[in-house]
């Protein structure tokens, strides 16, 4: 029985470590989203691409942590055979000894908070990006539609020419 208690304790410690890593990764993701948000209209395309690559790498790391967490939680029915599935984090917190339950609850709360902040910030960034894209599309439409009407050219003397009419640069 002591082996089972020891295994349970180890599983809970491992779960807590995974959750702490996920919190750190999500905080880093939030920071990247903040940088992106504060850089709209200021950052170059290369800077925005760099931020996107960093965000992609963070998401990949989160996925790996989630896979570890799922694999670990899949072992919980064997460690707590008297407890019916599913083993959600809320259920696991109730099964844990008080000190570990408190630490796991803290991780759970922190993760929920940072995920909520990320969701809000990502939505704002998405709206900002969408608005900027519409602006670029409108500008491109204006430029392409405008260029089909009359092609403005300059004469050798520097005068603006529109299909036969001449306007001196100095009069413009």
RAQUI-V919919 format. One record per helix or strand. SS is the DSSP state (2 for helix, 1 for strand). FROM is the first residue (numbers start at 1). LEN is the number of residues. If there is no record, write none. Layout:
ss-><SS SS>
from-><FROM FROM>
len-><LEN LEN>
This chain:
ss-><2 2 2 2 2 1 1 1 2>
from-><2 45 76 89 98 153 160 165 169>
len-><37 29 4 7 52 2 3 3 3>
